[in-house]
Amino acid sequence: MALDLILRNARLADEAGAFDIGIAAGRIAAIEPHIAAEAREERLESRLVVPGFVESHIHLDKSCILDRCSPEHRNLQHAIKEVAAAKCAFTHEDICSRSQRTLEKAIAHGTMYMRAHTEVDPRVGLRAFEAMQRLQHDYAWGIDLEICVFPQEGLINDPGAEELLIAACERGADLIGGCPYTDSDPHEQMARIFAIARRFDLDIDFHLDFDLDPSWMHVDEVCRQTDEHRYGGRVTVGHATKLSMLRSQDLADAARRLADAGVAVTVLPATDLFLLGREHASGAPRAVAPAHRLVEHGVACAIATNNVLNPFTPFGDCSLLRMANLYANIAQIGGASELAACFDMITTLPAKMMNLTDYGIAVGKPADLLVLDCNDRSAAIAEIATPLFGIKRGRRSFERSAPRLIPPCSEKI
Ligand SMILES: [Zn+2]
């Protein structure tokens, strides 16, 4: 067997024992307990090999703008207002350079697939969309970038936004999103987004139900329209923080409704924790939808980053492992199988949500592999294991050195 690279003594997520993984022509050519072939080798010493992380929800275009925004009065309305004002001045080069900084951090933390939610409206025109197309091309060596265009400021109430969305779809947007809570007619916005999606045969990803009032939900209408258009398996909602306020039986009912409609859910712990519940002087709710419980009912759920260094979230290192650890911590999850389920929410489940048919570790699939400094999925989440290196289509795409202690007896100055 002619191989380009052999990863020796690797652990795999669902398999006992260790395996060698043979790579040839950018694809996985063999997975066996011992591959008897000559090729360049990496000895992994029982470290975990997983497919690259999947970031299903991030805003590259408005990342890294804290220095342009007021730090006062941080809440959702303030964040939307600040960014709406700032984006009028976004240029192509400016968006590219900030997005590039964020994208490179994500690649260096093991992310190999990404859905970039990208604002298209009369303030920013198609500049953010065009910047994402440039990055999609320039960084194809390290990441598969999917562009989701959406109207952050609304659609019905924002003349010109719909024409720009359609123009982006004509020019190759990968999917379309919505933000019904910012619109004067949320249900009509959903209907128009579904109409555009069907016209261009695109999947849909809505920002939705981003508050803590469980007495009504836009997701009910999304499920209804998904059924009406037979769009099951092609629709995702992000945030859905209202779900965090439901009683157990109501949550189970909502989960079954989502699963039946084929609507997926992405939770965004950093933003949800930072912006919501501020009206509580003490005892603020955790405000993050219990995704692991939705998964138990068959909903495809993901944990994602959302915002980085902007008024929505003034934090961010683009590490999905850190985000999954944050989720597990606030969801009070600690058992090995539950932590492994959290790992699936940054790998296999968002891959299902994004319909990545070539995702996973199996002979014949693209060699998109990540080596973590741990032995299993639960340890990866609990310890926020270091991603040591990544391989994208058979080529090394990033590496990080493991830390090394230097006790006095070995000191060399
Ligand atoms: Zn978002």
Residues whose N, C-alpha, C, O or C-beta is under 5 A from the ligand:
A	BS01	ZN	N306
